[in-house]
Structures are given as C-alpha cells and as structure tokens.
C-alpha cells in the first residue's frame, strides 16, 4: 500500500524544481512565465516536489508550444488515474508570445529551455522558460572563471 502523504508535505506556493544547468549551457536572452496544461495527478505530484527539469526542451507543433522531457513522477495515491511521466505538456502563453518564440526558434541556434518550475501566489503551476543560444566551450570556461572570481572576492 502506498504511503499516505500529509497535507503539511504539500507545496502550496514557491519553487518546485530548478534547472541549474540552463544558465551554464545556454546564453539566455529572454525569459517568459508560462502556465502548464497538467492532469490532476501531475499537480499532486508537483505539490510533493517530485519533478525534474534536467534535459527539458521546448518544441512547437501546429502553432502551439510544448515542453518535452519534463519528468513528473507518478503520484503514489493515484487510484485508477495515472499519467505518463515524460509526456509532452502544452505551454499556456499569449498568441503574441508564442509567435515571438516560434519565430526565434526558427532562427539558427535558438532553443527554448525550462529554467524554473514553481507555484504562483494563486496556487497555479508555472514554468519559467528561457529563449537562448547554446554556449560554446570557451563561453562555459569564461562563466566558470567569472564565478570563481566572484567567489574569491566574497571571501575577502
């Protein structure tokens, strides 16, 4: 039998998951806050903090934006309802934002990357996505160097 979750374990507002590699691997030029089209068991699993943003990316199909490889574990007390952990999830944005993102993704080198998954003040699941280009190896070395310099300055 599945472990019964307490109400105090649920996340009502605040951060659920962060993709720390996003800013390291990509030069993010613009960010957007998007809603997600989720099933009920996915929301309950998110409220327990069981999500992973590693290797997530955005795609478009028929004028709509989707996020792929957003892993949301199955909810333990699901009953008869279940969901696929890696299914494509539709992003809820305005038509103007969707057209802007699709236009930029059509250019060479631009990608849509999930940066942060959180619940807003109204309790809705939101995804912070970034539009950017992949960094080259020398750009990543520069990022590491800058981070090291800032860390040394804080010590003194």
C-alpha positions in Angstrom: 0.0 0.0 0.0 1.2 3.5 -0.8 2.4 5.8 1.9 -0.2 8.3 2.9 1.0 11.9 2.3 0.3 14.5 5.0 -1.2 17.9 4.0 1.8 19.6 5.5 4.1 17.9 2.9 2.4 19.7 0.1 3.9 22.8 -1.6 1.2 25.5 -1.9 3.4 28.4 -3.3 7.0 28.6 -4.1 9.7 26.7 -6.0 9.3 23.1 -7.0 12.3 22.5 -9.3 15.2 24.4 -10.8 17.4 23.7 -13.9 20.8 24.9 -12.8 22.5 23.8 -16.0 20.3 26.1 -18.1 22.3 29.2 -17.5 25.6 27.3 -17.7 24.8 25.6 -21.1 22.8 28.4 -22.7 23.1 32.2 -23.1 19.5 33.1 -22.1 18.4 36.3 -23.9 14.7 36.5 -22.9 12.6 34.8 -20.3 8.8 34.1 -20.2 6.5 32.8 -17.5 4.1 30.1 -18.9 1.3 28.1 -17.5 1.2 24.3 -17.9 -1.6 22.0 -19.1 -1.4 19.3 -16.4 -3.5 16.4 -15.2 -4.7 16.1 -11.6 -2.2 13.5 -10.5 0.6 15.5 -12.0 -0.4 18.6 -9.9 -0.5 16.5 -6.8 2.9 15.0 -7.6 4.3 18.5 -8.2 2.9 19.7 -4.8 5.1 17.0 -3.3 8.1 18.4 -5.2 8.6 15.3 -7.4 9.7 16.9 -10.6 12.9 17.1 -12.6 13.9 19.8 -15.2 17.1 18.2 -16.5 17.3 17.7 -20.3 14.0 19.6 -20.9 13.5 21.5 -24.1 10.7 23.2 -26.0 9.2 22.3 -29.3 6.4 23.6 -31.5 3.7 21.8 -33.4 0.6 23.3 -35.2 1.3 26.8 -33.8 1.4 25.6 -30.2 4.4 25.3 -27.8 5.2 22.2 -25.9 7.8 21.3 -23.2 9.3 17.8 -23.5 11.2 15.6 -21.1 9.7 17.4 -18.0 9.7 14.4 -15.7 6.9 14.4 -13.1 6.8 11.2 -11.0 3.6 9.3 -10.6 1.5 10.2 -7.6 1.6 7.4 -5.1 -2.1 7.5 -4.1 -3.4 7.8 -7.6 -6.2 5.3 -7.6 -7.3 4.4 -11.1 -5.9 7.5 -12.7 -2.3 7.6 -13.9 -0.1 9.7 -16.2 3.0 9.1 -18.3 6.0 10.7 -16.6 7.6 12.1 -19.8 4.5 13.2 -21.9 4.6 16.4 -23.8 3.0 19.2 -21.8 1.4 22.2 -23.6 2.6 25.7 -22.6 0.0 28.3 -22.0 1.1 31.6 -23.3 -0.4 34.5 -25.2 -0.6 34.3 -29.0 1.9 37.2 -29.3 4.5 35.4 -27.0 4.0 32.1 -28.9 4.6 33.8 -32.3 7.7 35.6 -30.9 9.2 32.3 -29.5 8.4 30.3 -32.7 10.0 33.0 -34.8 13.1 33.0 -32.7 13.3 29.2 -32.7 13.2 29.1 -36.5 16.4 31.1 -36.5 19.7 29.1 -36.3 20.8 28.2 -32.8 17.9 29.3 -30.6 16.4 26.9 -28.1 13.6 27.0 -25.6 14.8 25.9 -22.2 12.9 25.3 -18.9 14.6 27.2 -16.1 12.3 27.0 -13.0 9.1 25.3 -12.0 7.0 26.9 -9.3 3.6 27.6 -7.9 2.5 31.3 -8.0 0.5 33.1 -5.3 -2.8 31.7 -6.6 -1.5 28.1 -6.4 -1.1 27.6 -10.2 1.8 25.7 -11.6 4.0 28.0 -13.7 7.2 27.3 -15.7 9.9 29.9 -16.3 11.3 29.4 -19.7 14.2 31.0 -21.4 15.0 31.6 -25.1 18.6 31.5 -25.8 21.6 30.1 -27.8 23.8 27.3 -26.8 27.2 28.3 -25.4 30.5 27.1 -26.9 33.1 25.5 -24.7 35.1 28.7 -24.4 32.0 30.6 -23.2 31.5 28.0 -20.5 35.1 28.4 -19.3 34.5 32.1 -19.1 31.4 31.5 -17.0 33.4 29.3 -14.6 36.2 31.9 -14.4 33.7 34.7 -13.5 32.1 32.6 -10.9 35.5 31.8 -9.4 36.5 35.5 -9.3 33.2 36.4 -7.6 33.6 33.7 -5.0 37.2 34.9 -4.2 36.0 38.5 -3.8 33.3 37.4 -1.3 36.0 35.7 0.8 37.9 38.9 1.4 
